[in-house]
């Protein structure tokens, strides 16, 4: 009996010793001179964790300066942008119809000319003489025809003889017309009213047939041609308003879609769009570079936020919304967008305030200070919420009293 009493405590001590050795080998239980170091390390670790926690708490309580904007409804239009050049309604090169020396030069670059005005004339003395001869011959044949007609009516000549004289008159008339055409070919006339944009000859110069002499342009109206992808062209229709911005002008001018080509260019897979400038034609020049902005879709009552509010990370779009004195990051789905605003399909509600500047220092739960609170009405919104809550608390207190 006494032996059993001795063995039981001894067994317990052995088990405890084995367990202690196992814990020491595992590093859980420090022994000897390492024990104070381990305890100190544990204390340091605890201090670091406490400091980090205090730092995080401090960061959360520091107000980050931001700017806010309110989610509201507005019309948002999606645009397709392109670049092109201004073109005159008509721009043609006037060429010589015959060879000769420039005898008359009556216009300079920049001159406005009416339709039919002679711009230049080649030496044509020979052609003038030939025309005079043809006119004299025609006059002789006309008198002869009149005499012959009188003789035929009196029965002095036959119908066949009269026909010969009449044919001679008609031939003389044809030769006169041909001489007129030959003389006219030495003159260069304006085929339409316009402005001389280029003079390619000088007085006394010898030119050949088909040589370019002038460039004439009609700038009323001015046009722009752009080439759109087929899927974009399907959203554009004739008569639609378009904004163009000439580089030289620096402001928007209004144009109208005049024509949409009925076919797709197989080489570029694009569709030609012809725009007609409706105002400001006197402010632009043919060949000038312009930017074109074409509306492809419009939502008139779109829930929207400024594009500055968007935070894009890993292909996801999100915004920081203001809640009392902290912010919360929420993902959103965007729809149409223009240069300043983006349509919100879901994620935020109308009237919500979102951060548009200062997002870099924010995370969910961060405190903030609205720098433009008075401008966007944030302070009044907080006050309204406070009054509402106070009013509800008062009603609850009154109900409890009753």
HURAVEN-V641899 format. One record per residue. SS is DSSP state (hx for helix, st for strand, lp for the rest). OMEGA is omega in radians with two decimals (* if undefined). NEAR is the number of other C-alpha atoms within 10 Angstrom. Layout:
# HURAVEN-V641899
ss:SS omega:OMEGA near:NEAR
ss:SS omega:OMEGA near:NEAR
This chain:
# HURAVEN-V641899
ss:lp omega:-3.14 near:5
ss:hx omega:-3.14 near:6
ss:hx omega:3.12 near:7
ss:hx omega:3.14 near:9
ss:hx omega:-3.14 near:9
ss:hx omega:-3.07 near:10
ss:hx omega:-3.07 near:11
ss:hx omega:3.11 near:10
ss:hx omega:-3.13 near:11
ss:hx omega:3.11 near:12
ss:hx omega:3.13 near:11
ss:hx omega:-3.13 near:10
ss:hx omega:3.14 near:12
ss:hx omega:3.13 near:11
ss:hx omega:3.14 near:11
ss:hx omega:3.14 near:12
ss:hx omega:3.12 near:12
ss:hx omega:3.13 near:11
ss:hx omega:-3.14 near:12
ss:hx omega:3.12 near:16
ss:hx omega:3.13 near:13
ss:hx omega:3.13 near:13
ss:hx omega:3.13 near:14
ss:hx omega:3.13 near:13
ss:hx omega:3.12 near:12
ss:lp omega:3.13 near:10
ss:lp omega:-3.12 near:11
ss:lp omega:-3.05 near:11
ss:lp omega:3.14 near:14
ss:lp omega:3.10 near:17
ss:lp omega:3.00 near:15
ss:lp omega:-3.05 near:7
ss:lp omega:3.12 near:8
ss:hx omega:-3.06 near:11
ss:hx omega:3.13 near:12
ss:hx omega:3.13 near:12
ss:hx omega:3.13 near:12
ss:hx omega:3.14 near:16
ss:hx omega:3.13 near:12
ss:hx omega:3.12 near:12
ss:hx omega:3.11 near:12
ss:hx omega:3.13 near:12
ss:hx omega:3.12 near:12
ss:hx omega:3.12 near:12
ss:hx omega:3.13 near:12
ss:hx omega:3.12 near:12
ss:hx omega:3.13 near:12
ss:hx omega:3.12 near:12
ss:hx omega:3.12 near:12
ss:hx omega:3.14 near:12
ss:hx omega:3.11 near:12
ss:hx omega:3.14 near:12
ss:hx omega:3.13 near:12
ss:hx omega:3.12 near:12
ss:hx omega:3.11 near:12
ss:hx omega:-3.12 near:11
ss:hx omega:3.13 near:12
ss:hx omega:3.12 near:11
ss:hx omega:-3.12 near:15
ss:hx omega:-3.08 near:18
ss:hx omega:3.10 near:15
ss:lp omega:-3.10 near:12
ss:lp omega:3.12 near:17
ss:st omega:3.12 near:20
ss:st omega:-3.12 near:16
ss:st omega:2.97 near:20
ss:st omega:-3.05 near:21
ss:st omega:2.98 near:26
ss:st omega:-3.09 near:25
ss:st omega:3.08 near:21
ss:lp omega:-3.08 near:20
ss:st omega:-3.14 near:18
ss:st omega:3.14 near:16
ss:st omega:3.06 near:15
ss:st omega:3.12 near:14
ss:st omega:3.14 near:23
ss:st omega:3.06 near:20
ss:st omega:-3.07 near:18
ss:st omega:2.93 near:19
ss:st omega:-3.09 near:13
ss:st omega:3.12 near:14
ss:st omega:3.12 near:14
ss:st omega:-3.13 near:16
ss:st omega:3.10 near:17
ss:st omega:3.08 near:17
ss:st omega:3.12 near:22
ss:st omega:3.05 near:24
ss:st omega:3.11 near:19
ss:st omega:3.06 near:15
ss:st omega:3.12 near:15
ss:st omega:-3.03 near:17
ss:st omega:2.99 near:15
ss:st omega:3.09 near:16
ss:st omega:-3.04 near:20
ss:st omega:3.09 near:16
ss:lp omega:3.11 near:21
ss:lp omega:3.12 near:18
ss:lp omega:3.12 near:17
ss:lp omega:3.13 near:16
ss:st omega:-3.14 near:18
ss:st omega:-3.13 near:18
ss:st omega:-3.07 near:20
ss:st omega:3.13 near:18
ss:st omega:3.08 near:17
ss:st omega:-2.90 near:17
ss:lp omega:-3.09 near:12
ss:lp omega:3.06 near:16
ss:lp omega:3.09 near:15
ss:lp omega:-3.13 near:14
ss:lp omega:-3.14 near:13
ss:lp omega:3.03 near:13
ss:st omega:-3.08 near:15
ss:st omega:3.08 near:19
ss:lp omega:3.12 near:13
ss:lp omega:3.09 near:11
ss:lp omega:-3.12 near:12
ss:lp omega:3.09 near:16
ss:st omega:3.14 near:17
ss:st omega:3.13 near:20
ss:st omega:-3.14 near:22
ss:st omega:3.09 near:22
ss:st omega:3.13 near:25
ss:lp omega:-2.99 near:18
ss:lp omega:3.13 near:19
ss:hx omega:-3.14 near:10
ss:hx omega:-3.10 near:11
ss:hx omega:3.11 near:18
ss:hx omega:3.11 near:16
ss:hx omega:-3.14 near:13
ss:hx omega:3.11 near:19
ss:hx omega:3.14 near:21
ss:hx omega:3.10 near:15
ss:hx omega:-3.13 near:15
ss:hx omega:3.13 near:21
ss:hx omega:3.11 near:19
ss:hx omega:3.11 near:14
ss:hx omega:3.14 near:18
ss:hx omega:3.13 near:21
ss:hx omega:3.08 near:15
ss:hx omega:-3.12 near:13
ss:hx omega:3.11 near:21
ss:hx omega:3.12 near:19
ss:hx omega:3.12 near:12
ss:hx omega:3.14 near:15
ss:hx omega:-3.14 near:21
ss:hx omega:3.11 near:14
ss:hx omega:-3.11 near:13
ss:hx omega:3.14 near:22
ss:hx omega:3.12 near:20
ss:hx omega:3.13 near:13
ss:hx omega:3.14 near:14
ss:hx omega:3.14 near:16
ss:hx omega:3.10 near:11
ss:lp omega:3.11 near:9
ss:lp omega:-3.10 near:10
ss:lp omega:3.11 near:11
ss:lp omega:-3.11 near:14
ss:lp omega:3.10 near:12
ss:hx omega:-3.13 near:13
ss:hx omega:3.12 near:10
ss:hx omega:3.11 near:12
ss:hx omega:3.14 near:18
ss:hx omega:3.12 near:14
ss:hx omega:3.13 near:12
ss:hx omega:3.14 near:19
ss:hx omega:3.10 near:19
ss:hx omega:3.11 near:13
ss:hx omega:3.10 near:17
ss:hx omega:-3.13 near:21
ss:hx omega:3.10 near:15
ss:hx omega:3.11 near:15
ss:hx omega:3.11 near:21
ss:hx omega:3.12 near:19
ss:hx omega:3.12 near:14
ss:hx omega:3.09 near:19
ss:hx omega:3.13 near:21
ss:hx omega:3.13 near:15
ss:hx omega:3.11 near:15
ss:hx omega:3.09 near:21
ss:hx omega:3.14 near:18
ss:hx omega:-3.13 near:13
ss:hx omega:3.10 near:19
ss:hx omega:-3.11 near:22
ss:hx omega:-3.14 near:17
ss:lp omega:3.08 near:19
ss:lp omega:-3.13 near:22
ss:st omega:3.12 near:21
ss:st omega:-3.10 near:22
ss:st omega:3.07 near:18
ss:lp omega:-3.14 near:20
ss:lp omega:3.09 near:15
ss:lp omega:3.10 near:15
ss:lp omega:-3.12 near:17
ss:st omega:-3.09 near:21
ss:st omega:3.09 near:20
ss:st omega:-3.12 near:23
ss:st omega:-3.14 near:20
ss:st omega:3.01 near:16
ss:st omega:-3.00 near:19
ss:lp omega:-3.07 near:14
ss:lp omega:3.05 near:16
ss:lp omega:-3.13 near:14
ss:lp omega:3.14 near:14
ss:lp omega:-3.11 near:14
ss:lp omega:3.06 near:12
ss:st omega:-3.11 near:14
ss:st omega:3.09 near:19
ss:lp omega:3.08 near:14
ss:lp omega:3.13 near:12
ss:lp omega:3.08 near:12
ss:lp omega:3.13 near:16
ss:st omega:-3.10 near:17
ss:st omega:-3.11 near:19
ss:st omega:2.90 near:24
ss:st omega:-3.11 near:19
ss:st omega:-3.09 near:27
ss:st omega:3.03 near:22
ss:st omega:-3.06 near:20
ss:st omega:-3.14 near:21
ss:st omega:0.06 near:16
ss:st omega:3.03 near:16
ss:st omega:-3.12 near:23
ss:st omega:3.06 near:23
ss:st omega:3.08 near:26
ss:st omega:3.11 near:19
ss:st omega:-3.10 near:17
ss:st omega:-3.03 near:21
ss:st omega:2.95 near:21
ss:st omega:-3.05 near:14
ss:hx omega:-3.09 near:15
ss:hx omega:3.09 near:11
ss:hx omega:-3.12 near:16
ss:hx omega:3.13 near:20
ss:lp omega:-3.11 near:12
ss:lp omega:-3.11 near:11
ss:lp omega:-3.11 near:19
ss:lp omega:3.10 near:15
ss:lp omega:-3.11 near:13
ss:lp omega:-3.11 near:13
ss:lp omega:3.12 near:13
ss:st omega:-3.11 near:18
ss:st omega:3.08 near:19
ss:st omega:3.05 near:18
ss:st omega:-3.12 near:25
ss:st omega:3.07 near:17
ss:st omega:3.13 near:21
ss:lp omega:-3.07 near:13
ss:lp omega:-3.09 near:12
ss:lp omega:3.10 near:12
ss:lp omega:3.05 near:10
ss:lp omega:-3.09 near:10
ss:st omega:2.99 near:17
ss:st omega:-3.08 near:18
ss:st omega:3.07 near:15
ss:st omega:-3.12 near:23
ss:st omega:3.08 near:20
ss:st omega:-3.12 near:21
ss:st omega:-3.11 near:17
ss:st omega:2.97 near:16
ss:st omega:-3.09 near:19
ss:lp omega:-3.10 near:13
ss:lp omega:-3.09 near:9
ss:lp omega:3.08 near:11
ss:lp omega:3.08 near:16
ss:st omega:-3.07 near:14
ss:lp omega:-3.11 near:8
ss:lp omega:-3.08 near:6
ss:lp omega:-3.08 near:10
ss:lp omega:3.12 near:13
ss:st omega:3.13 near:19
ss:st omega:-3.13 near:22
ss:st omega:3.13 near:19
ss:st omega:3.13 near:20
ss:st omega:-3.12 near:19
ss:st omega:3.14 near:28
ss:st omega:3.13 near:22
ss:st omega:-3.05 near:23
ss:lp omega:3.07 near:15
ss:lp omega:3.10 near:12
ss:lp omega:-3.13 near:14
ss:hx omega:3.14 near:17
ss:hx omega:-3.11 near:10
ss:hx omega:-3.07 near:10
ss:lp omega:3.12 near:18
ss:lp omega:3.09 near:16
ss:lp omega:-3.11 near:19
ss:lp omega:3.13 near:12
ss:lp omega:-3.11 near:13
ss:st omega:3.13 near:17
ss:st omega:2.99 near:21
ss:st omega:-3.08 near:16
ss:st omega:3.10 near:23
ss:st omega:-3.04 near:18
ss:st omega:3.11 near:21
ss:st omega:-3.14 near:17
ss:st omega:3.12 near:15
ss:st omega:-3.14 near:14
ss:st omega:2.98 near:14
ss:st omega:-3.00 near:15
ss:st omega:-3.10 near:11
ss:st omega:-3.05 near:12
ss:st omega:3.00 near:19
ss:st omega:-2.95 near:24
ss:st omega:3.03 near:25
ss:st omega:3.03 near:29
ss:st omega:3.13 near:21
ss:hx omega:3.13 near:15
ss:hx omega:-3.11 near:16
ss:hx omega:-3.06 near:23
ss:lp omega:3.01 near:22
ss:st omega:-3.09 near:20
ss:st omega:3.14 near:11
ss:st omega:3.08 near:8
ss:lp omega:3.14 near:5
ss:lp omega:3.13 near:6
ss:st omega:3.10 near:11
ss:st omega:-3.13 near:15
ss:st omega:3.08 near:18
ss:st omega:3.00 near:23
ss:st omega:3.10 near:24
ss:st omega:-3.11 near:23
ss:st omega:3.10 near:24
ss:st omega:-3.08 near:15
ss:lp omega:-3.12 near:14
ss:lp omega:3.10 near:14
ss:st omega:3.14 near:20
ss:st omega:3.10 near:22
ss:st omega:-3.13 near:16
ss:st omega:-3.12 near:19
ss:st omega:3.07 near:14
ss:st omega:3.14 near:16
ss:lp omega:3.00 near:17
ss:st omega:-3.06 near:14
ss:st omega:3.08 near:18
ss:st omega:3.11 near:16
ss:st omega:3.06 near:18
ss:st omega:3.04 near:20
ss:lp omega:-3.05 near:14
ss:lp omega:-3.06 near:11
ss:lp omega:-3.02 near:10
ss:st omega:3.10 near:19
ss:st omega:3.12 near:24
ss:st omega:3.12 near:26
ss:st omega:3.14 near:22
ss:st omega:3.04 near:15
ss:st omega:3.14 near:12
ss:lp omega:3.09 near:12
ss:lp omega:-3.12 near:22
ss:lp omega:3.11 near:14
ss:lp omega:-3.13 near:13
ss:lp omega:3.10 near:13
ss:lp omega:3.07 near:16
ss:st omega:3.13 near:24
ss:st omega:3.14 near:26
ss:st omega:3.14 near:26
ss:st omega:3.09 near:21
ss:st omega:3.13 near:17
ss:lp omega:-3.09 near:15
ss:hx omega:-3.06 near:20
ss:hx omega:-3.13 near:9
ss:hx omega:-3.04 near:13
ss:lp omega:2.91 near:22
ss:lp omega:-3.13 near:14
ss:lp omega:-3.13 near:14
ss:lp omega:3.13 near:15
ss:lp omega:3.04 near:20
ss:st omega:-3.10 near:21
ss:st omega:3.03 near:24
ss:st omega:-3.10 near:15
ss:st omega:-3.12 near:22
ss:lp omega:-3.13 near:15
ss:lp omega:-3.07 near:15
ss:hx omega:-3.10 near:16
ss:hx omega:-3.10 near:10
ss:hx omega:-3.07 near:12
ss:hx omega:3.11 near:16
ss:lp omega:-3.12 near:14
ss:hx omega:-3.10 near:21
ss:hx omega:-3.14 near:15
ss:hx omega:3.11 near:12
ss:hx omega:3.10 near:15
ss:hx omega:3.14 near:14
ss:hx omega:3.13 near:11
ss:hx omega:3.10 near:12
ss:hx omega:-3.13 near:13
ss:hx omega:3.12 near:13
ss:hx omega:3.13 near:12
ss:hx omega:3.14 near:12
ss:hx omega:3.13 near:12
ss:hx omega:3.12 near:12
ss:hx omega:3.11 near:12
ss:hx omega:3.12 near:12
ss:hx omega:3.13 near:12
ss:hx omega:3.13 near:12
ss:hx omega:3.11 near:12
ss:hx omega:3.14 near:12
ss:hx omega:3.13 near:11
ss:hx omega:3.12 near:10
ss:hx omega:-3.14 near:9
ss:hx omega:3.14 near:8
ss:hx omega:3.14 near:7
ss:lp omega:* near:6
